[in-house]
């Protein structure tokens, strides 16, 4: 019944346009107050909540009915600072989670925040975007603005344009508007950064850029107007700049180890009081964006490149660290506890986390592997110990996978009592403050 009502609204809208004689400029000058956010994940849901908090009516459209029901009950499906309180304030008032695409017909803005993974051959996969556009197409109407927010390969926005214009009633830049406006948030800080980090606006034409800018100006964030391809590249360059810097830090760690020297001391020597310092410290560099985004640009390049080299360095670090452990002690039939499973500190996202790559490498050494993360209650495939001291009990090796703050405040005297006598620690993050990557626990605590 609801779909029939929405269809009637759409038809009525077109009839009123025809008979009123309103031109497009006059029609779109009214306040745009309804938004559909396609995808209620770690990118889409925080944006939807901010918009709802600002007074927009927002439909968060997901694929999982159980998940959307939980969101409507006020339950956040993941960690995000500040989000739970906003959700409680806006649910059922200005924010509604749903799996029904028909709500799109009521919206002035539609924002796509869907996943853009790579396949087993490292080629970009756009099935989620393609399927979403196909699902909503029957509910699109003149006057709307569609915004792509997911990280995409250059040219994707133009591909979406071709899909839209297959419907002869939609003319992008004339009666329908399209832009690429990438998210630039850090997980865990999304609520804060959506309103503070300048927003790139990549319109496929000048009118589309201006229409998309209207939305973000109402959020109160500074905007930068450009074209769609430049915005697509800028987003990828942002991520890859960080990824290459991390790869350099990890290679410096390996080079320092070749001379049996400690990288943390050397980085201090480089950076202390030096205005042109800024060398990063090593770590397990991962996450769904950093891991894959470089492949969005190089899938058609027939030569070696800096992105691929950085990927190789960063992805090899777990194996490098396991080799260092193997050089220190016999690993077979020993227990190792991995502390931290999320791909970075203070979040609960384990996508593309290198802790699991380390787990596989340690299992190949025939070790018993215990897992702990303070922000993960369970995992679909692996058992996670809830109590950290239980996880550490009887450990021969402690492997720090994520630099969660909690690990910096462990009772090390208690840890000494429950682990094996000659327990070895692998601490690439320097969580325990020794300045050493591989060390014997008894030498420092």
Steps between C-alpha positions, in 0.01 A plus 500: 500500500783740592665442161174588322473822702858592417443426131193727512717773658750467218233521228334792676832681518554468124141610423534804724824590327331485162191702589658755732740623234776525759844503346775283652679794658193605693414145598841424650527829687285361780665357809621146439416324823480128420801275443549131425832352613553169321711286730481520880853384573802676646488777237128537436352478849708778663420732206131412522498578873671837452249595229209390718643701790511805271128471433492304176259210468732209428431147378795268559454222247685176569491139382468314831151521650613383846772764510263780398253389768775523763596847381137611522500373859795729573774235493822599323640204300861613549714732712489869411564771757198723551272303268289308757368816664409657164326181391288500815396861433409467131365144462136499397500880472734614224683172435352172378696186409341281235568249221234656276641694204160651420568778753746641246212660308437737792862614526676807365844346549612138467843411638672171414734370774549142386801272511738492203717189550755335276479143372751213535701649212514845664259649246232750617151359554206737455208261534366674812485840331358352180234304691405800714453728200298230327283453813426869545467596134124453485464748789721776361335817376601836352638750749693254714873495570693172520829507692760222493696488827680165482862482388494405132727453202533813280215514250241328720284811536484530122401133481211570740403792279469267202275271706278790599468643151385167364170627642412762240308711753817576699752748359800541728586866542158610374226337708709257709830557677798275574820549699778311671553626857736256677501433871823605671428378851699281735302219659418586857514873425235519228247708694761767570672495162189513279447853630865610509696343213457699175278322248603445138210553257560333164212587271471342156401853394481843664131476594547157659792629703296792631205279589719259697671793670162620631467187712843517660476872567192427708715265708731796556817351352739686268474385138734481201344489153665297225412245231410137568822337376723742693301423816527126434877529462538732800330246726725220378812717526405588860494135604803395299712785632448361850549140387834577331623685809413199715680272256808719525488476880472122481788474254713717727422254780620210287815688395581593860456139604748398231759692702362367830384846599172617647271705274329690784827654618599587143168671428546706817846601376353607165198692631609659827517879456539467123262717297525270198449182699169318515612143435219265605530202732438146374189293560250259350357719224162375387130576467261460207584836341878507523524136400305532174483859382827499309367223276221732385764699312751241384286209378574598139868596542744239355798596716613505861394803701537659843152395618561132430842514665347662809231234510765228484699653785204560731340163437829317567556644847313223691721238335812708572405518867426129523840428346659722767322295766612176338861622510458566874340175617351170386134577434351155442263381774522835682214739584477850351245763599412763240393825665279706270307389192359828361695656215573810711473614859175577684257359243323166453555460124704191406469529121836432330670495840854361491452339842324216322785468253735471797269237650527286186878532496522401867271202446732385223774498761279249686427741785188515716349844433282693747324820392394809694353838413321721754251624239396167352254281686504226240608410148320288244802273445732526799469475876593821679592490868301756699746527788846617398681326784329175414616549141857557621504209743781259407617703200850447366460792259303826514433647157361856497276530196323827580615786719182534708544730800388225737817305433715788622344468844541128561613383843839377382583339834188289465588425136848380608339254742261338252714475185782250450836576655681593180208678332595697191313815391456623143400866533533680167279782637719559807189472718710390798745788456821299483605632160560140395299301248605156626599463865483268797230606746725425798763746375264798540228409749 
